[in-house]
Amino acid sequence: MTDLPTASGQNPGYVVGSKAEVQLMMKLDRFILIFSITLYLIGCAPPSQPATVPTHPSAIASPTDANRTPVPVGKEINSTTTALPGSPAPAARATPVATQDERGVTALIAASYQNHLEVARLLIEAGADVNVKDDSQQSAYLIPTADGYLELLKLTLRSGADVHSLDSYNGTGLIRAADRGHIEIIKELLETDIDIDHVNRLGWTALLEAIILGDGGPRHTEVVRLLVQASANVNLADNNGDMPLGHARQRGFNEIAAILESSGAR
């Protein structure tokens, strides 16, 4: 290894190794920075100042505790599982990426709300589960279906996302995307085995939501076209017995009505 000179020729004392070692150090620094950001997002202390388990009568500090690493606080951490000095470690312990705050939010969910794609990727590589939900029934997979974060959605799908996962309205990601007119999200989800005719607790399918909650403009019209081309049931009524075609005509969505009529809608 060689010393790295400054522009003035003076040696600052830093040591540079092989190119691979330098790249590894850069990746490590980047990981620490990003991980610190994610912990900040969910209100946890950064790695340099870890939170510790509240004091428990059975966990009085001893001289051997000096070398022990404090355990981050989270829903899945229980102070009674902390190993006593000299005893075997517990069989299972929650990892930092699985820690949830008081709202059930993990670092991955927090990153997903903000569409921090690189942070999400690193957390997934570290073992974060894309299907874990917070208290509002949002997950790293469901969030991009509603917010239109295409690259994040693709990342979660590659990482084991359950496309049958449901939100607080008992709706699929497809219904959420149809409601908001996210064309590219719809295309991506239609490549999976998601249930195109799933009915949420409001009694609406993705097709019905695109019409009832849509504005009849180009985006929602294209969503209807995509759903119909993918064999969505155009005659599946809502809880009141009203058909998609009836909703389209009532709202004056003529182009959508024409798409439905050409597909046998009644």
C-alpha positions as semicolon CSV with decimal commas, in nm:
position;residue;x (nm);y (nm);z (nm)
1;M;0,000;0,000;0,000
2;T;0,119;0,356;-0,068
3;D;0,075;0,692;0,098
4;L;-0,148;0,942;-0,078
5;P;0,028;1,278;-0,136
6;T;-0,161;1,605;-0,142
7;A;-0,150;1,852;-0,430
8;S;0,140;2,028;-0,255
9;G;0,333;1,704;-0,231
10;Q;0,288;1,671;0,146
11;N;0,174;1,342;0,290
12;P;-0,149;1,382;0,492
13;G;-0,105;1,044;0,656
14;Y;-0,382;0,863;0,466
15;V;-0,308;0,522;0,323
16;V;-0,445;0,395;-0,005
17;G;-0,459;0,027;-0,094
18;S;-0,566;-0,149;-0,410
19;K;-0,844;-0,016;-0,629
20;A;-1,077;-0,286;-0,493
21;E;-1,003;-0,181;-0,133
22;V;-1,072;0,184;-0,213
23;Q;-1,401;0,092;-0,380
24;L;-1,498;-0,121;-0,079
25;M;-1,426;0,168;0,158
26;M;-1,636;0,402;-0,055
27;K;-1,926;0,155;-0,059
28;L;-1,904;0,115;0,318
29;D;-1,909;0,490;0,375
30;R;-2,204;0,521;0,140
31;F;-2,392;0,244;0,317
32;I;-2,335;0,403;0,658
33;L;-2,460;0,739;0,529
34;I;-2,771;0,594;0,370
35;F;-2,849;0,373;0,667
36;S;-2,816;0,674;0,899
37;I;-3,066;0,860;0,681
38;T;-3,317;0,577;0,697
39;L;-3,290;0,556;1,074
40;Y;-3,345;0,930;1,090
41;L;-3,654;0,895;0,870
42;I;-3,819;0,660;1,120
43;G;-3,701;0,854;1,422
44;C;-3,431;0,617;1,542
45;A;-3,088;0,718;1,661
46;P;-2,806;0,700;1,404
47;P;-2,554;0,414;1,426
48;S;-2,304;0,637;1,603
49;Q;-2,555;0,699;1,885
50;P;-2,764;0,381;1,914
51;A;-3,065;0,372;2,136
52;T;-3,056;0,117;2,413
53;V;-3,307;-0,108;2,580
54;P;-3,465;0,055;2,889
55;T;-3,300;-0,044;3,216
56;H;-3,441;-0,362;3,363
57;P;-3,373;-0,495;3,715
58;S;-3,227;-0,813;3,564
59;A;-2,995;-0,619;3,336
60;I;-2,769;-0,433;3,579
61;A;-2,443;-0,330;3,416
62;S;-2,139;-0,538;3,493
63;P;-1,770;-0,500;3,401
64;T;-1,818;-0,744;3,116
65;D;-2,093;-0,527;2,968
66;A;-1,845;-0,269;2,845
67;N;-1,780;-0,459;2,525
68;R;-2,142;-0,534;2,452
69;T;-2,327;-0,357;2,170
70;P;-2,644;-0,169;2,274
71;V;-2,963;-0,310;2,120
72;P;-3,179;-0,071;1,910
73;V;-3,527;-0,012;2,046
74;G;-3,819;-0,124;1,831
75;K;-4,142;-0,316;1,833
76;E;-3,965;-0,643;1,770
77;I;-3,701;-0,593;2,039
78;N;-3,774;-0,718;2,388
79;S;-3,540;-0,631;2,674
80;T;-3,606;-0,966;2,838
81;T;-3,441;-1,142;2,543
82;T;-3,104;-0,972;2,603
83;A;-2,843;-1,237;2,680
84;L;-2,674;-1,225;3,018
85;P;-2,294;-1,207;3,023
86;G;-2,148;-1,544;2,934
87;S;-2,479;-1,695;2,824
88;P;-2,563;-1,803;2,468
89;A;-2,715;-1,541;2,239
90;P;-3,092;-1,566;2,181
91;A;-3,191;-1,792;1,892
92;A;-3,357;-1,507;1,704
93;R;-3,334;-1,131;1,730
94;A;-3,486;-0,861;1,509
95;T;-3,242;-0,701;1,270
96;P;-3,223;-0,320;1,242
97;V;-3,398;-0,328;0,904
98;A;-3,696;-0,506;1,061
99;T;-3,737;-0,258;1,347
100;Q;-4,070;-0,072;1,350
101;D;-4,160;0,255;1,518
102;E;-4,479;0,321;1,716
103;R;-4,675;0,345;1,387
104;G;-4,535;0,020;1,254
105;V;-4,311;0,201;1,006
106;T;-3,985;0,030;0,913
107;A;-3,686;0,202;0,754
108;L;-3,791;0,054;0,419
109;I;-4,146;0,183;0,447
110;A;-4,016;0,528;0,544
111;A;-3,782;0,527;0,244
112;S;-4,069;0,415;0,019
113;Y;-4,296;0,698;0,130
114;Q;-4,023;0,939;0,015
115;N;-3,935;0,736;-0,298
116;H;-3,573;0,704;-0,183
117;L;-3,493;0,432;-0,435
118;E;-3,126;0,379;-0,350
119;V;-3,198;0,365;0,022
120;A;-3,474;0,111;-0,043
121;R;-3,242;-0,100;-0,256
122;L;-2,974;-0,114;0,014
123;L;-3,228;-0,200;0,283
124;I;-3,372;-0,481;0,072
125;E;-3,022;-0,613;0,010
126;A;-2,977;-0,607;0,388
127;G;-3,287;-0,823;0,431
128;A;-3,579;-0,579;0,459
129;D;-3,917;-0,733;0,371
130;V;-4,112;-0,547;0,100
131;N;-4,441;-0,697;0,222
132;V;-4,431;-0,576;0,584
133;K;-4,711;-0,325;0,651
134;D;-4,735;-0,034;0,889
135;D;-5,041;0,040;1,101
136;S;-5,215;0,205;0,804
137;Q;-5,170;-0,115;0,600
138;Q;-4,911;0,040;0,369
139;S;-4,605;-0,152;0,256
140;A;-4,301;-0,085;0,042
141;Y;-4,489;-0,263;-0,238
142;L;-4,828;-0,093;-0,197
143;I;-4,695;0,263;-0,160
144;P;-4,561;0,296;-0,518
145;T;-4,882;0,155;-0,666
146;A;-5,072;0,455;-0,533
147;D;-4,799;0,718;-0,562
148;G;-4,678;0,620;-0,908
149;Y;-4,319;0,533;-0,816
150;L;-4,250;0,300;-1,109
151;E;-3,886;0,213;-1,037
152;L;-3,964;0,145;-0,673
153;L;-4,250;-0,082;-0,776
154;K;-4,020;-0,273;-1,010
155;L;-3,767;-0,310;-0,729
156;T;-4,027;-0,454;-0,491
157;L;-4,161;-0,691;-0,756
158;R;-3,809;-0,823;-0,815
159;S;-3,771;-0,858;-0,439
160;G;-4,067;-1,086;-0,370
161;A;-4,361;-0,846;-0,349
162;D;-4,693;-1,019;-0,290
163;V;-4,922;-0,873;-0,557
164;H;-5,221;-1,016;-0,372
165;S;-5,144;-0,797;-0,071
166;L;-5,434;-0,567;0,023
167;D;-5,455;-0,216;0,166
168;S;-5,688;-0,077;0,433
169;Y;-5,975;-0,070;0,180
170;N;-5,916;-0,436;0,099
171;G;-5,789;-0,319;-0,237
172;T;-5,507;-0,444;-0,455
173;G;-5,222;-0,240;-0,594
174;L;-5,402;-0,250;-0,931
175;I;-5,710;-0,081;-0,786
176;R;-5,495;0,187;-0,623
177;A;-5,314;0,258;-0,950
178;A;-5,638;0,264;-1,153
179;D;-5,791;0,516;-0,915
180;R;-5,501;0,757;-0,975
181;G;-5,453;0,691;-1,345
182;H;-5,097;0,556;-1,319
183;I;-5,062;0,404;-1,666
184;E;-4,710;0,267;-1,630
185;I;-4,790;0,115;-1,291
186;I;-5,095;-0,054;-1,444
187;K;-4,884;-0,197;-1,727
188;E;-4,629;-0,334;-1,481
189;L;-4,889;-0,495;-1,257
190;L;-5,073;-0,652;-1,551
191;E;-4,753;-0,848;-1,619
192;T;-4,806;-1,029;-1,287
193;D;-5,080;-1,269;-1,177
194;I;-5,266;-0,996;-0,987
195;D;-5,645;-1,043;-0,968
196;I;-5,777;-0,797;-1,228
197;D;-6,138;-0,829;-1,106
198;H;-6,075;-0,813;-0,731
199;V;-6,349;-0,623;-0,549
200;N;-6,253;-0,396;-0,257
201;R;-6,469;-0,322;0,046
202;L;-6,634;-0,033;-0,140
203;G;-6,761;-0,284;-0,395
204;W;-6,535;-0,158;-0,674
205;T;-6,293;-0,328;-0,911
206;A;-5,997;-0,155;-1,072
207;L;-6,215;-0,085;-1,377
208;L;-6,490;0,071;-1,167
209;E;-6,242;0,285;-0,972
210;A;-6,086;0,416;-1,293
211;I;-6,432;0,535;-1,398
212;I;-6,590;0,640;-1,068
213;L;-6,285;0,812;-0,920
214;G;-6,123;0,910;-1,251
215;D;-6,171;1,233;-1,443
216;G;-6,245;1,078;-1,780
217;G;-5,929;1,230;-1,923
218;P;-5,653;1,069;-2,128
219;R;-5,485;0,891;-1,837
220;H;-5,794;0,725;-1,696
221;T;-5,920;0,647;-2,045
222;E;-5,595;0,466;-2,119
223;V;-5,620;0,280;-1,788
224;V;-5,968;0,158;-1,887
225;R;-5,833;0,054;-2,228
226;L;-5,549;-0,143;-2,068
227;L;-5,780;-0,317;-1,821
228;V;-6,030;-0,411;-2,092
229;Q;-5,750;-0,541;-2,316
230;A;-5,633;-0,753;-2,022
231;S;-5,983;-0,910;-2,002
232;A;-6,128;-0,718;-1,709
233;N;-6,495;-0,805;-1,661
234;V;-6,681;-0,508;-1,815
235;N;-7,014;-0,627;-1,673
236;L;-6,914;-0,666;-1,309
237;A;-7,146;-0,433;-1,118
238;D;-7,081;-0,242;-0,797
239;N;-7,267;-0,306;-0,470
240;N;-7,563;-0,106;-0,599
241;G;-7,590;-0,308;-0,917
242;D;-7,457;-0,028;-1,137
243;M;-7,239;-0,137;-1,429
244;P;-6,915;0,029;-1,548
245;L;-7,090;0,144;-1,868
246;G;-7,367;0,310;-1,671
247;H;-7,112;0,498;-1,459
248;A;-6,925;0,613;-1,771
249;R;-7,242;0,738;-1,943
250;Q;-7,364;0,911;-1,629
251;R;-7,038;1,108;-1,610
252;G;-7,024;1,189;-1,979
253;F;-6,707;0,985;-2,035
254;N;-6,791;0,912;-2,399
255;E;-6,456;0,764;-2,501
256;I;-6,454;0,530;-2,204
257;A;-6,814;0,432;-2,279
258;A;-6,715;0,350;-2,638
259;I;-6,430;0,126;-2,516
260;L;-6,670;-0,059;-2,289
261;E;-6,940;-0,094;-2,554
262;S;-6,693;-0,237;-2,804
263;S;-6,605;-0,502;-2,545
264;G;-6,964;-0,616;-2,486
265;A;-7,053;-0,398;-2,189
266;R;-7,422;-0,370;-2,106
